[in-house]
Amino acid sequence: MDINQILFLIAVLNLAGDLYNILKFRRQIPAWLLPANIVALCICITVRIFSPAEAGLVAIVVLACYILAIKLQTRSRAPLASLPSPATKLLIIATVAAYGFQIYRGALDDSFELIRAGALYTPLLELGEWWRLISAQFLHWGLAHLALNMMGLWFLGPTVEAIIGSVRFTLAYLLCGAGGMAVAWAISHTGPDPRPLVLLGASASVLGLVGLQAAYSLKAYRFSGSLVAKAQLASMTQIIVLQAIFDWMVPQVSSTAHMGGAASGFLLGMFVVRPRRRRVEVLGV
């Protein structure tokens, strides 16, 4: 599956999953969201039929505009959405800077150069280079890989950061990424066909934020029965399910790292990380 097909699949799966949530919680959401979702899906499908070579890029742009419209509408209603998010911004800047370093080193699609730049190579991890669990989170295979992960961090990060604080957010982000990669290494190492892996990217870290937000939504729903929390929990669950479907359809990605990151985030949210002492409303995409 080439990058065009992957981008199209990402956009359509996300829009279709959101359509399910819109229909399920139609009474609690703005009336404009349903027609906006249908229009976005129709654009993606139409471009796929008449101009398949550009379908992936167009679909991702449509998805980004759709999510941005939701964010802007949410920001106008909720003070939390406009709170400062310095850690999220610093992580994005650091990751983009790391990509610039990759370009300088010629470490974009060359596995050897990527390992030299800090990617996780499981034989070196077994020799004690545990720092690669962190450094690998800032490296990416290409511009599309970087853009998709940073888009996820940009939309999910501020909400989680507002709930748990900037320092704990940064630690949780890095721990989730490390946890996801560690799970991928452990499964590969102990499986019937052990083989060395090269792992890199922020996908496990971003999915860790999904797991964290799902945990807080679950806590809020249990405590108050809030429909907002219930809808948010459904949205986070949908993201994880769609990611699992995507991973199954695209063998080039590490499904074990992704699900390991989401599980790490959920466990942190449920048992370890506690929110700061102030009342916040759980929000997000």
C-alpha positions in Angstrom: 0.0 0.0 0.0 1.5 3.3 -1.1 1.4 6.6 0.8 -1.5 8.0 -1.3 -3.7 5.0 -0.3 -2.5 5.2 3.3 -3.5 8.9 3.6 -6.9 8.3 2.0 -7.5 5.4 4.4 -6.6 7.5 7.4 -9.0 10.3 6.4 -11.9 8.1 5.5 -11.7 5.9 8.6 -11.6 9.0 10.8 -14.5 10.7 9.1 -16.6 7.5 9.1 -15.9 6.9 12.7 -16.8 10.4 13.6 -20.1 10.0 11.6 -21.0 7.1 13.9 -20.5 9.2 17.0 -22.4 12.1 15.5 -25.4 9.9 14.8 -25.1 8.3 18.3 -24.9 11.7 20.2 -26.8 13.8 17.7 -28.9 15.6 20.4 -25.7 16.8 22.2 -23.7 18.2 19.3 -24.1 21.2 17.0 -26.5 20.8 14.1 -23.9 21.8 11.5 -21.6 18.9 12.3 -23.6 16.2 10.5 -23.8 17.9 7.1 -20.1 19.0 7.5 -19.1 15.4 8.0 -21.2 14.1 5.1 -19.8 16.8 2.8 -16.2 15.9 3.8 -16.8 12.2 3.1 -18.4 13.0 -0.3 -15.4 15.1 -1.3 -13.0 12.4 -0.4 -15.0 9.7 -2.2 -15.5 11.9 -5.3 -11.8 12.7 -5.6 -11.0 9.0 -5.2 -13.3 8.1 -8.1 -12.3 10.9 -10.5 -8.7 11.6 -9.5 -7.3 8.7 -7.5 -3.7 9.9 -7.8 -4.5 13.0 -5.6 -7.1 11.3 -3.4 -4.7 10.8 -0.4 -3.5 14.4 -0.2 -7.0 15.9 -0.8 -8.5 13.6 1.8 -6.0 14.6 4.5 -6.5 18.3 3.8 -10.3 17.8 4.0 -9.9 15.9 7.3 -7.6 18.6 8.7 -10.0 21.4 7.8 -12.9 19.4 9.3 -11.1 18.9 12.6 -9.9 22.5 12.6 -13.5 23.7 12.2 -14.5 21.6 15.2 -11.6 23.0 17.3 -12.5 26.6 16.4 -16.1 26.0 17.3 -15.2 24.3 20.6 -12.8 27.2 21.4 -15.6 29.7 21.1 -17.6 27.8 23.7 -15.0 26.5 26.2 -12.3 28.4 28.0 -10.3 25.2 28.5 -9.7 24.9 24.7 -7.8 28.2 24.7 -5.6 27.6 27.8 -1.8 27.8 27.1 -0.1 24.5 26.2 3.6 25.2 26.3 4.7 21.6 26.6 2.6 20.6 23.6 4.2 23.4 21.5 7.7 22.5 22.8 7.3 18.9 21.9 6.1 19.8 18.4 9.1 22.2 17.9 11.5 19.6 19.2 10.2 16.9 16.9 10.3 19.2 13.8 13.8 20.2 14.8 14.7 16.6 15.0 13.4 16.1 11.5 15.6 19.0 10.3 18.5 17.1 11.9 17.5 14.0 10.0 17.5 15.9 6.7 21.0 17.3 7.6 22.3 13.8 8.3 20.5 12.2 5.4 18.6 10.0 7.8 15.2 9.9 6.2 14.7 6.5 4.6 18.1 4.9 5.3 17.8 2.5 8.2 21.5 2.6 9.1 21.5 6.4 9.2 18.3 6.4 11.2 19.9 4.1 13.8 22.9 6.4 14.0 20.6 9.3 14.5 18.8 7.7 17.5 16.1 5.3 16.2 15.4 2.3 18.3 17.2 -0.8 17.0 16.2 -3.7 19.2 19.6 -5.5 19.3 21.2 -2.2 20.6 18.3 -1.9 23.1 19.2 -5.3 24.4 22.8 -4.2 24.8 21.7 -1.4 27.2 21.0 1.6 25.0 17.7 2.3 26.7 17.8 6.0 25.8 16.7 5.0 22.3 13.2 4.5 23.7 13.1 8.3 24.1 15.1 9.5 21.1 13.2 7.3 18.6 10.0 9.2 19.5 11.4 12.4 17.8 12.4 10.7 14.5 10.2 10.0 11.5 10.3 8.1 8.3 9.2 11.0 6.2 7.3 14.3 6.0 3.8 12.6 5.9 4.7 10.5 8.9 5.8 13.6 10.8 2.8 15.7 9.7 0.2 13.1 10.8 1.8 12.6 14.2 2.2 16.3 14.9 -1.4 17.0 13.8 -2.5 14.4 16.4 -0.3 16.0 19.0 -1.6 19.5 18.2 -5.2 18.4 18.5 -5.0 16.1 21.5 -2.1 17.6 23.5 -3.6 20.9 24.8 -6.6 19.1 26.4 -4.5 16.5 28.2 -1.9 19.1 29.2 -4.7 21.3 30.7 -6.0 18.4 32.8 -2.7 17.1 34.2 -0.3 20.0 33.9 2.7 20.6 31.6 5.4 18.6 33.5 3.3 15.5 34.0 2.0 15.8 30.5 5.6 15.8 29.1 6.5 12.8 31.3 3.4 10.9 30.3 3.9 11.6 26.6 7.5 10.2 26.8 6.5 7.3 29.0 3.7 6.2 26.7 6.0 6.4 23.7 8.6 4.4 25.5 6.0 1.9 26.8 4.6 1.3 23.3 8.1 0.7 21.8 9.0 -1.6 24.7 5.8 -3.6 24.1 6.7 -4.0 20.4 10.2 -5.1 21.3 9.0 -7.6 24.0 6.5 -9.2 21.7 9.0 -9.4 18.8 11.7 -10.8 21.2 9.5 -13.5 22.7 7.4 -14.4 19.6 7.7 -17.5 17.5 9.8 -15.6 14.9 12.1 -13.2 16.8 13.7 -10.6 14.6 15.4 -7.3 15.0 13.2 -4.2 14.6 13.8 -0.6 13.8 11.2 1.6 15.5 10.7 5.4 15.4 8.0 8.0 15.4 5.6 9.7 17.8 2.6 7.5 17.0 2.8 5.5 20.3 3.2 8.7 22.3 0.2 10.4 20.6 -1.9 7.2 21.1 -0.8 7.3 24.7 -2.6 10.7 25.0 -5.7 9.0 23.6 -5.5 6.4 26.3 -5.0 9.0 29.0 -8.0 11.0 27.8 -10.1 7.8 27.7 -9.1 7.1 31.3 -10.1 10.5 32.5 -13.4 10.4 30.5 -14.2 7.1 32.1 -13.5 8.4 35.6 -15.6 11.5 34.9 -18.5 9.4 33.6 -18.4 7.1 36.5 -18.3 10.0 39.0 -21.0 12.2 37.4 -22.7 10.4 34.6 -21.8 13.3 32.3 -22.9 12.9 28.7 -19.9 15.0 27.7 -17.6 12.5 29.3 -19.5 9.6 27.8 -19.2 11.1 24.3 -15.5 11.8 24.8 -14.9 8.2 26.0 -16.7 7.0 22.9 -14.6 9.2 20.7 -11.3 8.1 22.2 -12.4 4.4 22.0 -13.3 5.0 18.3 -9.8 6.4 17.6 -8.2 3.3 19.1 -10.5 0.9 17.2 -9.9 2.8 13.9 -6.1 2.7 14.6 -6.3 -1.0 15.1 -8.1 -1.4 11.8 -5.6 0.8 10.0 -2.7 -1.1 11.5 -4.3 -4.4 10.3 -4.7 -3.0 6.8 -1.2 -1.4 6.6 1.5 -3.9 7.6 4.3 -1.3 7.3 3.4 0.1 10.7 3.9 -1.4 14.2 0.5 -2.2 15.6 2.0 -3.6 18.8 3.8 -0.2 19.5 0.6 1.7 18.8 -1.6 -0.4 21.0 1.1 -0.5 23.7 1.3 3.3 23.7 -2.5 3.5 24.1 -2.5 0.9 26.9 0.3 2.7 28.6 -1.7 6.0 28.5 -4.8 4.4 29.8 -2.9 2.8 32.7 -1.3 6.1 33.6 -4.6 7.8 33.5 -6.3 5.2 35.7 -3.7 4.4 38.3 -0.8 6.8 38.3 -1.3 10.3 37.1 -3.7 12.5 39.0 -5.2 15.7 37.7 -4.3 19.1 39.2 -6.7 20.5 41.7 -9.0 22.5 39.5 -12.2 21.8 37.8 -11.9 21.2 34.0 -14.2 19.9 31.4 -12.9 17.1 29.3 -12.8 18.3 25.7 -11.2 17.3 22.4 -11.6 16.1 18.9 
